[in-house]
Amino acid sequence: MTTLNILEDYVDRDTLAERLRLSTRTIWRYENLPDGLPSLTLGGRKYYRIATVQNWLAKRERQLNPRRA
């Protein structure tokens, strides 16, 4: 019988902070932005889907203004 890990695509706040090389406080602040970092609360703990975090970060990429030198 194979064990199913329902949360395999998710990481907790500490792991996310470690992977992004940020503090857990910064992750908390990102959650509380008006268009904040999406999260899942389960059993009083926060979890973040890796693909959703990647999409959220990609939306914040800035393109250089081609008219500026």
Secondary structure, DSSP 8 states (H G I E B T S, - for coil): -----TTTTEEEHHHHHHHHT--HHHHHHHHTSTT----EEETTEEEEEHHHHHHHHHHT-----TT--
